[in-house]
Amino acid sequence: MGRGGGPSAILPRDKGAAPLDVVIAVMAFLAALALGASLIAERAALGWRAGLADRLTVQILPPATGAPAGAMDREMAAALGVLRSTPGIARAEALSEGQTLSLVKPWLGSDALVAELPLPRLIDAGVAPGADVDLAALRARLNRAAPHSLLDDHGRWIGRLKGLADGVVWSAYAILILIAVATAAAVSFATRAGLQAHHEIVELLHQMGAHSSFIARAFERHYFISALSASTVGTALAAIVFLTAGGLEAAGVEAVPFLPPLALKPLEIPWLFAVPAASAAIALATARLSVLAALRRIY
Amino acid sequence: MFAMMVRFENVGMRYGAGPEVLRDVTFTLEAGSFTFLTGLSGAGKTTLLRLINMTQPPSRGLVTLFGRDLSITKRSEFPALRRRIGVVFQDFRLLDHLSAFDNVALPLMLAGRRQAAYAQDVEELLTWVGLGDRMRALPTTLSGGEQQRIAIARAVVARPDLLIADEPTGNVDAEIGQRLIRLFAELNRLGTTVLIATHDRALIEGARAREMRLVDGRLVELRAAR
C-alpha cells in the first residue's frame, strides 16, 4: 500500500495469480479471434450484398446445334431491347466474349479448348436505386423476346451468402458467451482459492470490524487489475494475428480462395479491445459476488 | 457512553463436543474501568476475549456489549461494534506485506479516514512506542518485541471505546512493558475501558487495577480496583 492506500492494497499481489492470468489471457485471445471473425463476416456480407443486390444478369444460352447462324446475337439484341425499355432498369450492357472467358478462367483455364466451348452470352444490368422491378413480368417478356434467355437476380446467392455470414456472426457470439461464462467460472474458482490463501487476512479484517463489502472490494480490484492486464495481452496477440493476416494479404498471399481475407482493417482493430474491458468487468463482478457469498457462509 | 461496556451472565463455552472451557462466567466491565484477566495457560482467557470480540458466540449464557444483547443483535451490525474495540492479539496478526505504518493505520483505513488526516497520528504513535525510525519496515524484518509494539499501536490508534489485549507484554523487556502499560493507562484516562489478559505478575502488582482470575473455566474476582 506504500503509505496509505485502498482496500486493493490489503491483499498481496503475488499469491497464486499467475495461472489465472494465463487462463484469462488465452480466453481473451480466443474471444478476440471470435470477435474479429464476426467483424470480418459482417463486413464481407455487407460487401457481397452491396455488390449483388441491385444487379441482374441475363444469360442467353447457346441454341441447339443446327440453329440458324446469328440466332444468339439476335436474341441478345432483343433481350437488351427489353431490358432497356423496362422502367427501373438503369443500364444494361452485353459482356464481350473476352469478358465472359475471363469469368470462367479461374475454373476452366484459358487454353484454346475453352474458347471452343459453347459458352452463354451475358448481359449485366443494373437496377436504379429504390426502383421496384417486377421480375416475374420481366422474365416473361424476356422469354417471349429471347426464348433462350435466363434471368438471374442473384437472390439465391445473396440468401446463401447472408446465411453463411449470419452463421459465422452468430457462432462468434455464441463463442463469446461461452468464453464469458468460462472466464466467470475461472475467476470464481480463483477467488475462492484466493479467499483460502488469504483467509488469515480476511479473518483479521473481519475481527477489526471490516464490512464484507470492504473485503469484497479488495478482491474485486485485485482480480479486475489481474484480468485487465492479462486479457489486454491476449487481445494484443489476437490483434497481431489479424494485422499479420492483413500484411500477408497486402503481399498477395490468399489465405482461402473465394473467401474474404482473414484480416481486420486498422479502424476495426480497436473494437477488439472491448474484450479486455468486458473481461475485467466480468472478473470484477464475479469476484465481488463470489467473495460476498463466501463471507456470508463463513461469518 | 454506556455505564456497562461488557456484561457476561452465566456464560458457558465449549468447542464442539469437548469439555466446557468457560463455566457460568458472570462479570461486568464498567465504562472507563481498567481490569486484568489472569489465569494459567489454558484457563480460558483467550476464549473469553474472543467472546467479547464476537469472534464466536457463547454455548450458553448472555453476552452484552455496549448495552447490546449480542444474541439478538443482527450480524450486519457486528462490524460497527467491532470497530469500537481495539484488540491486541497474542500472535500479533500483522499483515506481513504492509509496512509498520500501514499496519498501524489499518483501523483508521477501515473507518474510512483519509491518509492525510491520520498520517501524523500514526507517526506520533509509532514514535511513542519506540519505532519512529522503523515506520517503513515490514513486520518480517522486525523482532518479536517490535512486532508486538506495532500490534499494540494498531489496537489503540483509533482510540477505541474498549481495548482487549492478550498477553500484550509477553515479548518485550520490563522497561518496554512498563512503557506499554503507561500507554494503556493513558488511553484508559482518556475514557477507554481496558481489559488485559496476562501472566505478568510484576505488571499486575505495579498497577492499581481490578484483577479477575480464571480457574478451570470459572471466574474468581481476586481484587477490586484500588
Interface residues (C-beta under 8 A of the other chain):
Chain A: M1 G2 R3 G4 G5 A9 I10 P12 E200 I201 L204 L205 H206 Q207 M208 G209 A210 H211 F214 Y299
Chain B: N53 T55 R75 F78 P79 A80 L81 R82 R83 R84 I85 V87 R93 L95 H97 L98 S99 F101 D102 A105 L106 P107 M109 L110 R114 Q115 A119
